[in-house]
Amino acid sequence: MQQHRARGRLLVVGVLAVALAMGGFLGLSQAADAEPAAPQAKVLEGKLVSLEYTLTLDDKSVVESNVGAKPLTYTQGSHQLPPVLEQALEGMAVGDTKQVTVAPADGYGEMDPKAVQEVQKQLIPPEALKVGTRLQGKMPSGQVVYPLVAEIKDDTVILDFNHPLAGKTLHFDVKVVDVQQAQAEPKTEQKN
């Protein structure tokens, strides 16, 4: 009889162990002890935001991507990104993804025919006389420019000073990786 009682106790202990392993028994639950999840940080003005993104054009060609690399970090509302993109990111939480289309007028502008100039061929280094070469120069104002060799004629060269993405619709696939409080500017002490 004692052997029967011992088997009965082992059976009860075994049933309790299985029930607890399955998440609870008789209304007991391990989840009751868990703390509620913290609210996810959202993209708001002044927050330091880290993004993964891929930028493509209408023909699906990839212009740039940082997926699997270091995230792009910027301060929301600081105009470091095209305004349409910043507005689309507002309110997103860490882990959220979104596709954002930016029209040329809202990105790098339309192609400006006045930004295409014809210069004397002798002003261009001989090794740069290839269509598609990106040159670097300085305007009289000191601004650095990167014109593209668009066409080579007998005595002249056509240079395009438009931004490489001017006139193009931009397609961003973005993922919010992190949102932090932006660092406060250090205060300077005033001496009396």
N, C-alpha and C positions, 0 to 999 in steps of 0.2 A: 504494500500500500504506500509506503514511504517513497518507493521508486516512482510510482504513478504521480504522487504529489510533486516530486522534484521535476518530473517531465512537464507537468502542468505549469509550474513556475517558470521553467525555461521557455515554454511556449508563450507565456504572457510577456516575459522580458523581451523575447524575440519580436513579438507583435508590436510592442512599444518602440523598439529600436527601428523597425521598418517604418512605422507611422511617423516618427520624428524625422527620419531621413527623407521622407516624402514631403516634409514641410509642415508638419503639425499633426496633432491628435486631439480630439475633443475640443476643437476651437482654439487650440494654442497655435500661435503662428510666430515664426521668427521675424516676419515683416513688421510686427507690432513694435519691436524694439528699434527698428531702423529709423534714422533721422529723415525728415522730409528733404527732398532734393532742393539744392540751392537754385535760385532763379538764374537763368542763363544771362550772361552779359550781352547787352545789345549795342549795336552800332548807333551811337548818338554823337551829336556835336561835341568836339573836344576830346573824344575818346581816341586812344591809340589803337588802330585796327591793323591786323595782319591778315593778308589775303593770299590765296592761291588763285591763279587766273590763267586763262588761255585766251589770247586775242587772235581772232580769225577775220578774214575778209569775206565778201559775198561768194567768192569762188571756193570757199572753205580752206584756203591756204592759211597756214599758221604763221602769224607775224612774230609772235612772242608767247612764251609760256614759262611759268616758274613751278609747274606741278612737279612735286618730288624734289624741289630745290628750296632755297631760302625764300620764305614768304615776303611779299611786298608789304612794308609797314608804312603807314601814313596816319596823319591826324585828321579825323573826320571834320569837315567844315573849313579846312585850311586851303582849299582850292589846289591841292596837289594832283587831283584827278579831274577829268572832265566833269563839269557840274552835273550833267545828266547821270553819270555813273555814281557820283557821290549821293545824289538824291535817291537813286534806286537801292543803294546799300543801307540807307537810313532805316533803323528799326530791325535789321536782320540780327539774328543771334548766332553765337558760335556753332558751327556745323551746318548752318543754312547755306544753300546754293541757289544761284539765280543766273539766268541768261539776260544780258542787257545789250540792247542795240543802240548804238550812238550814230546819229546821222552826221554827214560831213559838217554841216553848219554848227553842230554841237561838239564836234571833235577838233580836228585840225583845220577846219575851214574848207571852202571850195577851192578849186584850182584858180589861181590868179594869173590871168594872161600877162599882166604887167611884171610878174616875177620871172618871166622867161626873157633872157637877154642874149643878144648876139655880141660876141667879143672877137677881137683879132686872134687868130690861131697862134700867133707868136707869143701871146700872153700866157698860154697854157703849156706846162712842161710836156715835152715830147712823150714821156712814158705814161702820161695821163690822157693821151689822145685816143681814147676808146669810149664808145657809147656805153653808158652805164657806170662810168667811173664817178665816184663821189669825191669832190675836191674840198679843200678847206681853205678859207680865206678870211680876211678881215675887212669890214666896211670902214669908211672914213670915220664913222662914229665909234669904232672900236668893237662893234658887235661881230662875233665870229659867225660865219655862214658856211654852209655845206652844200654848194650847188652840185647838181648832177649834170654830167655831160650828156645832153639829150640828142645832139646831132652834130656831125662834123661835115663842114662844107670845104670848098677849095681853100679859101683864105680866112674863113671865120669858123667859130664854134658856137653852138646854141647851148646856153647854160640855163637850167631850170632851178630857180631858187625856192620853189614851193617845198613845203614839208613833204617828206616821202609819203605820208598818210593823208595829205590834202586831197579832198574830193572823194575819199573812200568812206564807205559805211563800215563801222567797226562793230564786231560781235564779241562781247566779253562773256566767258563762262567763269563765274566767280564763286569761291567758297570762302566763308569767313572762318579763319583758323583760330583767331584769338582776338579778344577785346580787353583792353586794360585802361585804367585811368591814366591820362596823359601826365607826364612829369610836370610839376610846377616850375615856373621860371625861378631861378635863384634870386633872392632878394639882395639888393645891395644896401650896405649901411650908409647912412648919411652922416657926415661928420659936422659937428657944430662949430 
